[in-house]
Structure formats: C-alpha cells, structure tokens
Amino acid sequence: MFKFTKEQVLSRSMAWEFAETELADMTLEFDKKGEFPRDIVEKLGEVGIIGLTAPTKYGGTAAGQLAGVIAVEELARVCPSIALFLEVTQTPIYALNNHGSEEQKKKFLCPVIKGEKIICIAATEPAGGSALANLETEAVSDDEGYIVNGKKFFITNGGVSDFCAVLAKTGDRASILVVEKGMEGFVVDARHVLTGFKAGDVSNLSFHNCRLPKQNMIGEEGAGLEFAVSIFTANRPAVGAVGLGIARGAFEIALKYAKERVLYGSPISNLQAIRFMLVDMDTEIESAKWLIYYPAAALDSGLTPKEISKYSARAKVVGAEVAFSVTHKAMQILGGCGVNPEYRLAGLINDAMVLFPATGTTQVMKVIQANEII
C-alpha cells in the first residue's frame, strides 16, 4: 500500500488550506479579470508552498517532488491558473537545484522560493513546438559574456517573470542561460488570451542583442538540451497533477449539486444514471491519481528522470484526459447550470482543454511511451 510521508501529508494540508482560504472566493474574479494575481505569488512564498521541492539551504522545505505534485493538485482543485503557475515554477527550480552553481542558487533560487521573484523557462519556439532540438534562438559568446537573439513562443509565466531560463544554441549545441528582467533587448511581445487558465500568464518573448554575463549560464555550455529533457521529464507529473486537481474540483461540484438538486420529489443523486456517472468519475480520479503520483515518488526514491521517462509522459497524458472526462460528466449532471460560469464548471472544462497541448501534446507523450515500450 502506498504510504505518504509526514512531509507529504503536511504539504497537502497546507495547500488545501491555502486554496480554501486564499483562492476559493477569488477564482471567479481572477478568471473574469484575466489578470495575473502577483500578490498570490507572494503569499504562496510566505507559507512555503513554492519551495516544497527545494532544499532548506535556499529557503525551501525539501519535501520532495511528490509533495510538490500534491500541492499543485490541491491548488488546481480550486484555482487551476494558480496551480499552473506553481507547476511551471517547479521546472526552473529543479533545473537550478540540480544544475545551477552556488552563486546562481543564491541569486535566483532564494527570491523565487520566497515569492519575491518569478521565474519561467523558455524553450518553445514558433517553429519548434515539441522538437526542442530545432532551435533558432542563439547565444553567441564573446569576452564579456553572451549575446542572445531569438524568439520564444507560448511561455507560461513569461510576461510576469523576473528571471527567464532560456534554451538557446551556443555553437552546434544548446545551453540554458538566465536572462533577467530589465536587461536591454529582453522584450515581452504579447500575452496570449487562452480558452482556459484566464488568470495565468502565457506570453511570447523576444531577445534582441540581449547581453548577459557568463555566470548566467546554467551548468556547462552545450549541455542545455540534455538538461531540458531531464527537467521537463521530472516536471511532467506536476502537469498531470493540474489535470487531476481540475477533475477533483469538477467532481466535488457535481456531487454537491446531485445531493441538493431535487427532481421527482428526491435528490437526483438517487437516480441510477447519476449514481453511475459519479462512480465512473470517482474511479477515473482514483486511477489517475496513482499513475500521476508514481513517477514523482520514484524520483524521490532516487530514480533518475531518464528512468521514469515513460511513466512521466503517461502522467501528463492521464492528467489531461481525466480532467476533460470528469468535467464533461460533471456538466451533464448539472445540466443547464453546468454552462453557468458561477458554477465554475465551464471554466474548468476550458482549463482542461488547454492541458492537451501544454508542455508537449498528448500525442508526443505517447510517442515517448511507445519508443520505450517497443
């Protein structure tokens, strides 16, 4: 039987309480405004949620990857936009923690964990998509550092970030370099208005002769593609957790409604058709939960990202699929009320749709699994 550690139980409790006290009454307003709530980031840092996966030396709690996944799930249950922010933030935190220098960890990691600064990772390009090796963004070195030129597309947290970990060509190979807000030539081109995650920030970025010092290179020059594959692999369970949280949120709304909605003289939860849908939803959620938890727990046990590649890709696919399937069934249970924004289901199903292409399409994730299986 799967047994949670004390740290994981506390992480769930902390994230659940934060979602209920700080987000539950604000989610609809966040979505209506469509603005990124920076003050929530500061609060997430204050209570320690951002630093769950980071070492205590830099202000984190060292609770592990599964604890981070659990926190994302609990936030997504109430406010997927904030869960998306946390999920994406965990990616560069992993990169800096595993590949960054001591100086970089102090400069970039510490303020991000505290919620004082925001960080993103910029890999996707207009013509690249999931093919990370097809890079056009280039960082040319000289005696003073690097000069970066190029464009990045669909970068979550990109428009609000203080630090941007950029995947760029350095010669014949790729590297990851940190571009800082305010550096000349670093431009936020546009913020995307998506179907879902209305309060999240997804933007296009460009770099025009953007100069940065050599000490902003994460790890060795030329190791960026290998680093990128490993950090995205490590973070995919958290992407799946966004979907798992959305599914749980939709299920809770549907269950409450079914108990309260009276038809033919009794709650519709007494109708067999409704009961069967609730059973199916609950089963899908429980099945997805363990497929999403497993690769994160495996990382905590000492396995490498390469060793969990198939399971990590599966977690992302399962998260997207369970989010859409459960929200769809929930909307059927609510009937006309399901399309009323006040019930939140319309927003949740839109969020679920965005997960299919997010951080690598479900088809690309299945290619990863198939290659390993075959």
C-alpha positions, 0 to 999 in steps of 0.5 A: 500500500502506498504510504505518504510521508509526514512531509507529504501529508503536511504539504497537502494540508497546507495547500488545501488550506491555502486554496480554501482560504486564499483562492476559493472566493477569488477564482471567479474574479481572477478568471473574469479579470484575466489578470495575473494575481502577483500578490498570490505569488507572494503569499504562496512564498510566505507559507512555503508552498513554492519551495516544497521541492527545494532544499532548506539551504535556499529557503525551501522545505525539501519535501520532495517532488511528490509533495510538490505534485500534491500541492499543485493538485490541491491548488488546481482543485480550486484555482487551476491558473494558480496551480499552473503557475506553481507547476511551471515554477517547479521546472526552473527550480529543479533545473537550478537545484540540480544544475545551477552553481552556488552563486546562481542558487543564491541569486535566483533560487532564494527570491523565487522560493520566497515569492519575491521573484518569478521565474519561467523557462523558455524553450518553445519556439514558433517553429519548434513546438515539441522538437526542442532540438530545432532551435533558432534562438542563439547565444553567441559568446564573446569576452564579456559574456553572451549575446542572445537573439531569438524568439520564444513562443507560448511561455507560461509565466513569461510576461510576469517573470523576473528571471527567464531560463532560456534554451538557446544554441551556443555553437552546434549545441544548446545551453540554458542561460538566465536572462533577467528582467530589465536587461536591454533587448529582453522584450515581452511581445504579447500575452496570449488570451487562452480558452482556459487558465484566464488568470495565468500568464502565457506570453511570447518573448523576444531577445534582441542583442540581449547581453548577459554575463557568463555566470548566467549560464546554467551548468556547462555550455552545450549541455542545455538540451540534455538538461531540458529533457531531464527537467521537463521529464521530472516536471511532467507529473506536476502537469498531470497533477493540474489535470487531476486537481481540475477533475477533483474540483469538477467532481466535488461540484457535481456531487454537491449539486446531485445531493441538493438538486431535487427532481421527482420529489428526491435528490437526483443523486438517487437516480441510477444514471447519476449514481453511475456517472459519479462512480465512473468519475470517482474511479477515473480520479482514483486511477489517475491519481496513482499513475500521476503520483508514481513517477514523482515518488520514484524520483524521490526514491532516487530514480533518475528522470531518464528512468521514469521517462515513460511513466512521466509522459503517461502522467501528463497524458492521464492528467489531461484526459481525466480532467476533460472526462470528469468535467464533461460528466460533471456538466451533464449532471448539472445540466443547464447550470453546468454552462453557468460560469458561477458554477465554475464548471465551464471554466474548468472544462476550458482549463482542461482543454488547454492541458492537451497541448501544454508542455508537449501534446498528448500525442508526443507523450505517447510517442515517448511511451511507445519508443520505450515500450517497443 
